[in-house]
Amino acid sequence: MKNDFFIPTYKRIDIDLAAATGAYLIDKNNDKYLDLFAGLGVNALGYAHPKILKAVTEQISNFGHLSNYFITDVQNNLAAKLLSISDMDKLFFTNSGTESTEAALKLVRKNFGPDKKIFSLTNSFHGRTYGALSLTARTNYRKGFEPFLTNIGTIEFNNKEGLKKKIDQNTAAIFIEFIQGEAGINEVSNDFVSELNRLKEKFNFLVVADEIQSGIGRTGKAFAYNYYDILPDIILVAKAIGGGLPLGAMLVNKNLSNVFFQGDHGTTFGGNPVSCAAGLVVLEEIFENGLLEKVSELGSYLKDQLKIIQNKYIQIIKDVRGKGFMIGIELSLSCKTIVDEMLKRKILINCTNSNVIRLLPPLIIDKEQINYFLENFEDVISKLDKV
Ligand SMILES: *Cc1c(COP(=O)(O)O)cnc(C)c1O
C-alpha cells in the first residue's frame, strides 16, 4: 500500500485491507487474517459487532456530536455503568489514553500544588503528549523531546526498597500500570503493592491506576488492579471502552470529585455520544452478557497451553505471563522471525520490547480460533528449534 503521504512515525504491516469481521481482518484478495492484537487492545468485541453497528447507527441518526454544554442520556448511562464497575465516584470523558493521563496529571497538580512530586515506574507507558510523556519512563519514547515537566520521578518496577526510599510526605501521586503493556506484560508484585499500601496510609499520596490497556475486562477482571489488595484513587481508561471509536475517561474517588471546577478542564470531542453508544454495548457485553467470565476461562486456557509449549521449547520461550487476554510470551531471541512466519500463515501477533510477543486478542475470540493460533505457534517454534 502506498505510504507517500505520511510522516513516517509508524512501522506498517504490508497488508491491503478491505474489510474486517469478528476476529478477522480481510484483505483485497479476500484472504482472512486472525487478528490477535485487535487494534492494539481496542477492538474488544472484534470488528463489525452487530450490536455496535446498531447502537452507533441509531445514535448518529438522532445526533452525533454535541458540545459539552449539553449532557445526554447515552453519556449518563455509560458514566453510571463505568462508575459502578469501578467503585469510583465521578468521571471526566476524554478521547484517548494520553488525554486521560493528562487530565489526571492536571488534577493531581491542582490538588497538591506545584512542589509535590509525582512518580511513575521504570518502563512505564502513559501516553505521548507532553504531560503523559513526562511520566512515560521508556527511554526510546522520550529521546529528543526534553525538557519534560518538573517534579516527576521514576521508581524502579517492583523494587520495594526503591519505593520506600523515594516516597515521603512530599509525594503527590504515583501512576501505575498494574500489568505493564508496552513494557512486555510485566505484572506488579503483591509485595510491591503491600508496601505501596503501607506508605499510602502514612503519607496520603494518590495511586493512579493506568488501566488504559489492561482495563474493561481485558485481564478477566474489570481492571488489572482487581487482582490486588488495593483501591486506586484515580483510574484511567481508554482503548477498549469506545468499542473502536475514540473514547477515554478519568474516574476519581469521592475525595477528588471536587478538585476541578467549571472551566478547569475541557475537551471538544470528549464523551462524543456516538462513542458513548458504542461504549455502552461494550460494557453490556462484557459485564452483563457473560463475556468477562469467558475471558477469564479462555485466558487461563490460553496461558496454560502456552506454558506447555514453553516447557517443550524452554531454550526459545523464556517466560509466559499475564492475565486473561493480556498475555506476554518472552523469547530468548527477537520476535521478528516468529511474527513474520505467523504473518505468512495469516495470523497477526504483536511484538513489544523487541523480544516479547504480546497477545491482546479481541475478547470475543473463541476456543477454536485460540487452538488454531496455538497449533501454528507451536509448529513455528518447533521449526525454529531445528535451525
Ligand atoms: C495505549 C496506552 C496509553 C496511551 O493511549 P493513547 O490512546 O494512545 O493516547 C497510555 N497508557 C497505557 C497503559 C496504554 O497502553
The ligand as a Gaussian input file, in Angstrom:
#p B3LYP/6-31G(d) Opt

LIG

0 1
 C       -2.118000       2.961000      24.836000
 C       -1.781000       3.401000      26.206000
 C       -1.749000       4.766000      26.565000
 C       -1.956000       5.870000      25.536000
 O       -3.189000       5.807000      24.943000
 P       -3.454000       6.622000      23.552000
 O       -4.918000       6.418000      23.303000
 O       -2.564000       6.006000      22.519000
 O       -3.104000       8.043000      23.817000
 C       -1.470000       5.102000      27.871000
 N       -1.239000       4.138000      28.807000
 C       -1.268000       2.829000      28.506000
 C       -1.027000       1.828000      29.568000
 C       -1.515000       2.417000      27.189000
 O       -1.499000       1.117000      26.886000

